[in-house]
Amino acid sequence: MQKSSAAMPFVLVSTGIWSCVHKPSDKKPVSFERYVSGSTLVPVIKVTPNDGFYVHTYYDVCPFSPSGKFLVVSKIPYEDKPPRYGDSAEICVIDLERETIETIYRTKCWAHQTGTMAQWGVDDNHIYTNDVIDGIGVCVVINRVTNEIKALEGPMYHVSPDGRSVIGFPLHLYDVTQRGYGLVAKDRSNPPTLPKGASAEEGIWQTNVATGEKSLLVSLKQMADHIPEPPPQNDGTFYCWHSKYSFQGDRIMVVLRCLFPDGSGGRNVNVITCRADGSEIIRTHSEPVWGHSGGHPNWHPDSRYLIRNLKPDGKDDRLCKVPVDGSDPIILSETIDGGGHPTIEPNEKFIITDIKYLDPDPVVRIRLINLHTQTEQAVCKMPTKPLYNQKGDFDELRLDGHPVWDRSFKRICFQAAPEGHRQLFVADMSSLH
């Protein structure tokens, strides 16, 4: 295998796996700054320095370490153009107590919407990310104590709660249905695609972290066979998008899409769940089957439901709790609009989500929804990057808030650009509980 973008020597330890010892960069001080422009519901702190462009992973992947002492973030090399194949982003760890930042790895696998997919394992010592090795996007495990780096055979969207396995769809195929989320293709004008139909040889891969070996957990065909209605067009091609373990690690959620010959359908969202071993495949409720009926599904902390934006009446987005057994969704509020990237805390009191609008410039509002009182408050409003480009198309360079809870559900981390560049903020929500 070729040398990784960590630019360090490595030794082959078995087929499909390599390891190396990597020395991270020196820690640098960061002056955390209280955000005071405008009013905020709770204290909001900017935790990233002004030396570049920073993002976390996504609204459904926690950047806070298990102890809550650290954040793992991505520093991307530029923000005004799509990633160029071969360019590297930095994976950084922010010490929230000592106010320092340290670059621990450099990777060629990054995107504006999901950063480097960097996330924690079961402790503060292990970080998982992706990199490009021999032209293929694979998971890389970083040990912060020994500085050892180990590459696995398979791709990673999410790490299991016990840290023993990772799951993911091939990273070079993410941008086929929606750009800004996966490994950059060598030729963006002619990206790789799958054959028509639902492949029996491609789908969600599961990789054993101990052995580094991957296996096909559930195929596209197995998932497509559970969609109750035929596609509206012939010769469509199925792809997966996000895949995520439940909080207990017993089930997996997969977003399944189908791209049709006329270019339509790329963002239709059928959601499949299965057991962690790939059995008991269930399609969760979504009507219409082939329409833009909902979006941004995420696990409820009890792992028996998903939280998702849906249009139960066919008109307005509502925040819904969707049973994984495929039964009808439960509307959480009849009066508060859905939308954004919603997640819920275990007691079902608060939902955190976001919304972006022109005011007249692009602004992101972080929304706190109290389901007990059926009320909504703005945590804060901040300038951000535009939702659409100059052509009026949905911009892969946009910057959504992507608010994400910490593991105690007392803080959130989110993204904004109040000074024109991507930065990360932490809001202390503990006073509201």
Protein Blocks (a to p, Z undefined) as FASTA:
>chain_A
ZZdfkopacddfbghiacddddddddddddddddfehjdfbdcddfbdckbccddfbfmb
cfbdfkopaccddddfbfkbccdehiacddddddfklopaddfbdcfbdcfklonopacd
fbfkbccddddeehiacdddddfklopacddfbdcfbdcfklpaccdddfklmmmmoghi
accdfblmlccdddehjdfkbccddddfknopacdfbdfklmmmmpcbdcfbehiacddf
dddddfkopaccdddddddfkopaklgccdddddfkopaiacdddddfklcfbghiaddf
klpaccddddfkopaccdddddfklpacddfbfkbcgehjddddfklmaccddddddffb
ccdddddddfklopacdfbacddddfbdfkopacfkbccfkiacdfkopaccddddfnop
acdddddfklmZZ
